[in-house]
Amino acid sequence: MANLEESTETASETTVLSKNAQKRLLKQQKFAETRAEWKAKTREKKRARKAQRRLEPLEDPKPGARKTPTEQEPKLGQILIDLSFEGLMNQKICRCYALNRRTTKPYRLVVAGLGGDLERRMETAFPEYTKWDIEFSSKSLEEYKNGQTIVYLSPDADKVLSEIDPACTYVIGGLIDRNRHKNAAAIRANELGIETAKLPLGDHIKLKSSQVLTIVHVYELMCKQRECGSWAEAISAVIPERKRVHE
Ligand SMILES: C[S@@+](CC[C@H](N)C(=O)[O-])C[C@H]1O[C@@H](n2cnc3c(N)ncnc32)[C@H](O)[C@@H]1O
């Protein structure tokens, strides 16, 4: 206000400001005073919108809308994401979480081996992540292993996963690569003495490249299979057309 008086006073010595000009000046001063606060609020809103969008990355109709608790059956079976490999996993965890909220037959979702860089990235990207319905644990798969029936999913396994056993924990390797770390899941499972199994892709489709799927596709297939009770249907719903060979 003091500024306005000063400036109108100074102005009146030379030119008299019209009422409109005075209003405009007042508005500009008010804006200047609250600009920092407005900027901070806008930035905060933007950040919240971005975090929300990350939580809802699957807007396309494929995985369906997010289910309310009454639309979902109680959680049955367990999928564990093994973070022993590398850190660039925060987006993948978020997508698996989104899928688990959209299926009628969700899994208990465990993320094992959380710590270091990934934990910091999760905190930054998704400040509310500890409230998600996921068991985040710093425990390693080795510590989880005791007394549980575990199958490590691996594209290099000899055995094919024909049925999903709800009493079993299925492990997905927390790797983003497709082919760079060949046999990574199989080697790790072997070191831990855990059985491995591959998804039955070869029985139903021919893929243009390798049979190595992304973590999100693996998770989506595991959910879809339980929803529709058929691997053929699940594979057809999840694997994009562009990746298949049509004979
Ligand atoms: C992007 S892949 C990593 C591929 C990596 N070269 C490996 O051997 O684990 C991420 C994880 O998805 C799972 N996965 C991918 N394709 C699979 C398939 N065809 N059958 C079973 N599991 C698969 C495995 O658990 C794998 O560790």
PDBQT file of the ligand as one rigid body, heavy atoms in Angstrom, charges set to zero:
ROOT
HETATM    1  C1  LIG A 301      12.858 -57.341 -18.167  1.00  0.00    +0.000 C 
HETATM    2  S1  LIG A 301      12.899 -58.957 -17.540  1.00  0.00    +0.000 S 
HETATM    3  C2  LIG A 301      14.605 -59.164 -17.236  1.00  0.00    +0.000 C 
HETATM    4  C3  LIG A 301      15.243 -60.086 -18.170  1.00  0.00    +0.000 C 
HETATM    5  C4  LIG A 301      16.603 -60.566 -17.674  1.00  0.00    +0.000 C 
HETATM    6  N1  LIG A 301      17.458 -60.770 -18.829  1.00  0.00    +0.000 N 
HETATM    7  C5  LIG A 301      16.471 -61.858 -16.863  1.00  0.00    +0.000 C 
HETATM    8  O1  LIG A 301      16.982 -62.870 -17.315  1.00  0.00    +0.000 OA
HETATM    9  O2  LIG A 301      15.878 -61.816 -15.778  1.00  0.00    +0.000 OA
HETATM   10  C6  LIG A 301      12.272 -58.751 -15.895  1.00  0.00    +0.000 C 
HETATM   11  C7  LIG A 301      11.760 -59.996 -15.228  1.00  0.00    +0.000 C 
HETATM   12  O3  LIG A 301      10.514 -60.392 -15.810  1.00  0.00    +0.000 OA
HETATM   13  C8  LIG A 301      10.373 -61.807 -15.707  1.00  0.00    +0.000 C 
HETATM   14  N2  LIG A 301      10.153 -62.326 -17.084  1.00  0.00    +0.000 N 
HETATM   15  C9  LIG A 301      10.294 -61.663 -18.255  1.00  0.00    +0.000 A 
HETATM   16  N3  LIG A 301       9.925 -62.426 -19.305  1.00  0.00    +0.000 NA
HETATM   17  C10 LIG A 301       9.527 -63.608 -18.785  1.00  0.00    +0.000 A 
HETATM   18  C11 LIG A 301       9.022 -64.824 -19.354  1.00  0.00    +0.000 A 
HETATM   19  N4  LIG A 301       8.862 -64.983 -20.678  1.00  0.00    +0.000 N 
HETATM   20  N5  LIG A 301       8.720 -65.851 -18.492  1.00  0.00    +0.000 NA
HETATM   21  C12 LIG A 301       8.892 -65.715 -17.155  1.00  0.00    +0.000 A 
HETATM   22  N6  LIG A 301       9.353 -64.586 -16.568  1.00  0.00    +0.000 NA
HETATM   23  C13 LIG A 301       9.659 -63.550 -17.358  1.00  0.00    +0.000 A 
HETATM   24  C14 LIG A 301      11.635 -62.342 -15.046  1.00  0.00    +0.000 C 
HETATM   25  O4  LIG A 301      11.392 -62.500 -13.667  1.00  0.00    +0.000 OA
HETATM   26  C15 LIG A 301      12.630 -61.231 -15.313  1.00  0.00    +0.000 C 
HETATM   27  O5  LIG A 301      13.675 -61.222 -14.371  1.00  0.00    +0.000 OA
ENDROOT
TORSDOF 0
